[in-house]
Structure formats: structure tokens, C-alpha cells
Amino acid sequence: MRTGVVISTRPGFNLITALFAPPGVITIGQEHVALDMHSPGVVRLIKRRYGRLDAFVTLTERDLERYRRALRPPPRMLLRIPNAVPPLAGEVSKLDEKVVIAIGRLVHAKGFDLLVKAWQPVATAHPDWVLRVYGRGRTQAERKLRARIKEAGLSGSMLLMGSSAEIGRELSRASIHVVSSRHEGFSMTILEAMSKGVPVVSFDCPHGPREIVRDGYNGFLVPPGRPEALAEALCRVIEDRELRVALGAGAVRTAAGYDLGTIGARWDALLARLDDEHAAGPGRTASARLLDRT
């Protein structure tokens, strides 16, 4: 390439782009993972090299602030543009089904072991409700989680459903989306649930849920790592249908702000501004790439 735009989406690609893109190419780095989740060696390279990019985009405000403090000098433009929620099959949920849904890979970060502890008192208080977990993991991790569920006496109410190609339809048949993660980036599952009018009960874990979930408006945030708090919030939403419907309406309004048209317009504006600046003359970052490629 000698002209055009390169958008890179993870540190390895961002670093390669910053070092080796020709000066006629506009470079935009994007980050999907919180800065403090990278290894110290990668963080050192990020601090040293990302300033060569024409623009750098984060998904969350919290990560944007971290990069603002870390990058000296910063790229020409440093900003947040969240992901857009794609259209999903299925109608907006009527919130009448006695179903709670959890979605994610069966890995430690997603906290499904904590969800087992949270679901025990919920299942005792509301034995007619079920929790469906959508996602897959390594065979050993799945076996371990099944064993935890069985040991907790939840085999009939906490169901491992595997993955689904039609998660929108599954969400349309749910009444609550629960997030038990130990840490979470910009959670697309939260937005997907909200697009179907499903309120969210989530740990207030770093970094993503707080960017989307507004306590009492479209769901509830509870202190991270506390299953009893998660259980209490779930029971509150289960027991109060009027509250559930109000939260679901707030969820739909929230998701509307992340549709493809809205988020696409922000990307269009960024690309147009960079193109105008690039046409006006070579920028600082392009010159820097020529001077030092080491």
C-alpha cells in the first residue's frame, strides 16, 4: 500500500502498523482489551510506539483515560468509539419467560464458578426459574463446571446449553441477562441483550459493564466478586415484573445509541477528518515513521 487507510485491531498489529506503514497511509489503531491486561513488555512497546499512529481508538472511556496518561507523545487523535450492536434475529422479549441467560466462553475470566454460588439462593427462592448458560470451553473446563453445578444441586435449573448461532432468538426468550465476569472489556453480550429489551444484572467488574449498564435504568450493577450481591439483584428483578419491564424499556433505549448507523457515523467522521488533515500535508506521525523504524 502507498495510500489508503489501515485499521489494526490488537497490539501486535498496531505496533507493526505504527513502525512500517508508508507515510502515505493513514494509520488507526484499535484496542479491544484494557491496557492493564497486557504484559509489561507489551505495555512498554505500546507506550513507545503508539504515538506514531495517526489515530488510536478505545472502546471504553476508562481505557481512553489510561491511554491518555500512558502515551507520551500521543497519536494525533485519541478517542473512544464503542462497538456497534448488529441486528439480531428474534423479537424484543416480552419478559414473561422464567429464564435467566448468561453468555460467554467457559473460562475463569467469565466467573461461571461465581455464578454457581449466586444461583443457589435464587434457585431455592424461585425453583420455577432456570438459568441457561450459552458458550463453550475446553472439555476439562466444561466438565469442571458441570461438576460444580451438580455438587451445588443445580443440575435441573442451571443448564449448559453450548453455543448458539441464533443468540438473538435465545435472548428474546429470556427475561434477565446475568454477567458474572471477573473482568470484561466492552461487552457485546450486554448490548445484544439490551437490543432485545432484556435487563442486565452484572458485576461492576473492570472495565466494560459500567460503560453500558445504568443502575436502576437498564439493569443493576453489584460489587464485583460477591455472589450474594448478584443473587440479591437477580431476585429483585425476578420478583418485580413492573421493575423488569421498566428496566427492559431502558435497555432498548440504551441499545439504540449503539446501532450501526450511529456508530458508523462516528467512524465516517474520524476517517473524513484524518483524510482532510492528511491531504493538507504530511503529519508528525508520518515523518516520525520515516525517521525511526527500529
N, C-alpha and C positions, 0 to 999 in steps of 0.2 A: 504493500500500500504506500502511496505517496500523498494521497489526500483522503478525506472522509473522516469517520468517527470510529474509535474503538471504545467499547464499554466493557470493562473487565470486572469480574464478579467475586473474586476471592484474592487473598493476599499474594499467592504465587503469581497469578495472572496480573494483578495490579503492579507488582514490582517489576515484572518483565516489561509491561507496557510503559511504565514510567522511565525505564532505562533505555529501551530500544525502539520505541515508536519514532518514526521520522518526524522532523519538525513540521511538516505539512499536515500531519494527522492530529485531530483533536482527540484528547485522551480523557476518559471519565472512568474513575474507579468507583466501585460499589462494594459495600460491606454488608454481609448478612449475619455476622456474628459479632458479639460485643468485643471491644478492644481487649478487655482483660481476660478473655477466654483464649487468646493466642499465647504461644510460648514466649518467654523473654527474648529469645533470639529473633523471632519474627517481629516482635514489638520494636526491637531496636532498628531493624531494617525498615519497618513502617515509618518510624519517626525520621529516619534518614532520607527516605526516598519518595514518600508520597507527595511532598511539596513540589515535585516535578510534574505531577498531573495537572491538567487544565481544570478539572473539577473532581471533587470527591463527594459521594452521596452515601448517607447512612439511612437506616430505616427508622431509627428512634431518636427522639430529642436527647435522651440521656447519653446515647453514644455520640451524638453530634457534639455535645459539650466536652466529652472526653477527648475526642479528636481535636477539637479547637485548642484544648490545653496541651495536647501532645505534639502537634505538628508545628514545627518552627524551622523554616517558614511554612505556612500553609499553602495548599493549592490556590489557584486564582479564585476558585469558587468552592465553598464548603457548605453543604446544605443537606437537609433531610427531605427525602421523598419516599414515603412508605410504599409498600407493595399494593397493588390493586387486587380487589377480590373478583375473581372471574365469575361469570354466570354459572350457576349450578342447576342441575335437574331437580325437580321436586318443588312443591308449593311451600309457601310460608306456613310454618307449623301452627296448628290450632291450640297447641299446648295442653291438650287433653290426655295424651298418652302418658301412662305412668312409667316413663322411660327417661333415664339419665344417660347421656352419652359422653364417652371420653375417647379421644383420638390421639394417636401418636405411636412412634416406634417403641417397642418393648425394651427400653434401655433405662439405665439408672437415672439419667437426667430427667426423664419424664415422671418419675416419682410414683409409679404404679404400686410400689410397696406401701407408700404412704396412703394411697387411695384405698387399699385394702383396709387399713386401720380406720380410715374415715368412714368407709361404707358400713362397717359393722354396726355402729349405733343407728345409722339411717335404716338399714335393713330390719333391725329389731323394731324400730318405731313405725316403719312403713313396709311391712312384708309383701305388700302387693306391688311395690315398685321394683324395677330391675335396672341394673347398671350394665350397659353394653360398651365394651372396650374394643375399638377398631384400630388395628395396627398389627404389625408383625415384628418379630425379633429373631435372634438366633435361637436355635432349638433349645439350648440349655437355659437361656433366659426365660423362654416361654414355659418350659417345664417348671422352673423355679417359681414363677408367678402363679401357675396353676396350683402348685403345692401350697403356696401361701393362702390362696383363695379357699382351698379345701380345708386347710388347718383352721381357718377362721370361720368355717361353717357357712361359707357364702357361695358354694357351688351352684345353688339354684337361683341366685339373684345377682351375681357378678359374673358376666358371661364374656369370654374372649371370643370375639367374632371374626378375627382375622382381618385382612384388608378388604376394602370395598372400592370398586370402580365407580360407584354411584353414591358417594358420601353425602351429596345433596339430598337425595331421597331418604337416606337414613336420618339426616338431621331434621327433615320435615316430619319425621315420625317420633321425634324426641321433644321433651319439654324443658330440659336443662342440659347445658354443656358444662362439664366439670374439667378443670385444669389443675393437675396436681404436681406440676413440674418443679424441680429444684432450681432450674434456671431456664429461661425461654427467650428467644430472640423476638422478632416481630412475628407474633403467632398468627399464621394464616388460618388455623383452625378456629380461632376465636372469631375472626371476621366472617369465615364461612358459616359458622353457627348463627352469628348475628344477621347475616343476609337472609336466613330462614326464620328470623324472628325468635330465635332461641336464646334466652338469657344465659349468662355465663357466671359460674361461681369458680373463682380461681385463687390460688396462692398469689400473693403480691410479691412474686419472685423477680429477681433481676432477669431481663430488663423490660420485656415487651408488654406484659398484661396491663400495666398501669397506663401505657400509651393508648389503650383502646377501651378498657373497662372503666366505667364511671360508677362508683359505688352508689347503689340505690337508683341509678338511672337505666342502665342496661345489664346490670348484674351486681355481683358483690366481690370485693377483694378481701382476703383474710390474711393474717400474718403467715409468712412462709414457713413450711416445715411443721405446721401444727394441725394434725389430722382432726383433732377435736373441734377446731375452729371451722374447718372445711365442712365437717358433719353438721355443725350448728347452722351454717349458712344454707346448706342443702335442705335441711329440714324446714327452715324458714320459707324457702321458695316452694317446696313441696306442699306445705300446709296452707298456703295463702294463694289461691288461684288469682284473685284480683291483683295481687302484687306481681305474680308471674306474668300476667297479661300486660301490665304496665311496663315491666322490665323488657318484655318481648317487643313492645312498640318502640321503646328507646333503642333496642338493639337494631331494629330495621332502619331507624333514622341514622344511627351511627354508621352502619354498613354502607348507606347511600353515599356518604362522603368519601368512600374508597372505591367507587366504581371505576371502570376502565376509562370512561370519558374524563372524569375529574383528575385522576392520577396521570392519565396520558397527556392532558393539557399542561401539567407541570413539567413533564419531560420535554414536550414541544417547546415550552418557554425557555428551558435550560439550553436546549440544542440551538435555538434561534439566537440566544444571547452569545453563546460561545462562537457560533458561526460568524456573527457580526464582529465580535472582537478579533477573531482570527483573520477575517478579511481586512481589518484595519491595519494589520501588521503583525510580525512575529512577536509572540508574547514571551514573558520572562521564563516560563516553563520550557518552551521550545528551545530557547537559547541555552538554558541550563542542560538540557539533554545533549546538545551538541558538545558542550564543554567538558562534560564528565559522564562517561558511560560505565564507570567502574563500580 
